Structures are given as structure tokens and as C-alpha cells.
Amino acid sequence: MMSIDTLGFGSLVVVLIMAIVTLATRWGGVFVMAYVPIGHRVRQFIGAMSGSVLVAVLAPLAMDGDGGARLALATTAIAMLLLKKPLPAIAAGMMAAAIFRHF
């Protein structure tokens, strides 16, 4: 098993490796999708996939997160329903968590 010391330059090495892997998967996805015809079924799959990834990331946070995390999720959801704009909704959720955790 490989181990990288996180003292000194070890953290920078880990961040660089993660950046390279992220870029490779992003560019690899674009390369592969250049050969896939984008029809109705593929569009549906891509639309469902993005929602699935979002739920997979947020569900554990909703179940195991602290009060600040849950308040942030609820605030973001309500703001999104009211404003229909993601950036202000995310900002509202972040503010709710910050205020909750401050007190």
C-alpha cells in the first residue's frame, strides 16, 4: 500500500494528483461522448444521472450531518423553489449554516 506523508509537500502532491485525475476524467468524458450520438434516450440518461449524483452526495449529509448542514439543505431547497436561481439559493444555504454554527 502506498502512503504519502501529508507534512511538507505531501499535501501539495495529493492535491496535484487529484487535479490530474479530475482533468483526465473530464477530458476523457468529452472524448468518449464525441463518439456517442446524442439522441432522446441519451439526453434522458444524462439528465437522470446528474440528479442521481446530486442525491448521492446530499443524502448522507441530510442523514448524518449536524444541524447546520440540515438547515443549509432546507434553506437551499426553499430558496431554490422561491427564487428559481441556484447561486442565490446556495448562498442562502451557506449563510444559514454559518449563522447556525456561529451561535
Summary of the structure (lengths in Angstrom):
residues: 103
radius of gyration: 18.9
end to end distance: 42.9
largest distance: 52.9
contacts: 220
relative contact order: 0.06
helix: 81%
strand: 0%
